[in-house]
Amino acid sequence: MADEKLARALRASVRRDVLHLLTKKEKASVHEIADDVGITESSASKHLKLLYDLGFVDFEDKLP
C-alpha cells in the first residue's frame, strides 16, 4: 500500500517538483509553490490536495 501511494505521488513530474521544493522550504503558500514550480495556483492546489490525501503534505489554516 505504501509503495502504491509513493508511486501515485511521484507519477507526475510537477508533484515531484512540489515535493522537492517543500524539502527545501518547509512552509510555503499555494501562491509561492505555484510561482516556484511554474504552474497556476489552481493546478498547485489540485496537486497539493492529492499529496495531502496521500499523506505526503500537511497544511496550516491561516484564516482567523
C-alpha positions in Angstrom: 0.0 0.0 0.0 2.8 2.5 0.9 4.5 1.7 -2.4 1.3 2.4 -4.3 0.9 5.8 -2.5 4.5 6.7 -3.3 4.1 5.7 -7.0 1.0 7.8 -7.3 2.5 10.8 -5.6 5.6 10.7 -7.8 3.9 9.8 -11.1 3.6 13.5 -12.2 6.7 15.5 -12.6 5.0 18.6 -11.1 4.3 16.7 -7.9 8.0 15.7 -7.7 8.9 19.3 -8.2 6.4 20.4 -5.4 7.8 17.8 -3.0 11.4 18.7 -3.9 10.5 22.4 -3.2 9.0 21.5 0.1 12.1 19.6 1.2 14.0 23.0 0.9 11.2 25.2 2.1 9.2 23.7 4.9 6.3 26.2 4.7 5.0 27.8 1.6 1.7 29.2 0.4 -0.1 27.8 -2.7 0.8 31.0 -4.4 4.6 30.6 -3.6 4.5 26.9 -4.7 2.7 27.8 -8.0 5.2 30.6 -8.7 8.3 28.5 -7.8 7.2 25.4 -9.8 5.8 27.5 -12.7 2.1 26.4 -12.6 -1.2 28.1 -11.9 -2.5 28.3 -8.3 -5.4 26.1 -9.4 -3.1 23.4 -10.6 -0.9 23.7 -7.5 -4.0 23.4 -5.3 -5.1 20.2 -7.1 -1.6 18.6 -6.8 -1.3 19.6 -3.1 -4.7 18.2 -2.4 -3.7 14.8 -3.9 -0.4 14.9 -1.9 -2.4 15.8 1.2 -4.8 13.0 0.6 -1.9 10.5 0.2 -0.4 11.8 3.5 2.7 13.5 2.0 2.0 17.1 3.0 0.1 18.9 5.7 -1.3 22.4 5.9 -1.8 25.3 8.3 -5.1 27.2 8.1 -4.3 30.9 8.2 -7.9 32.1 8.5 -8.9 33.9 11.7 
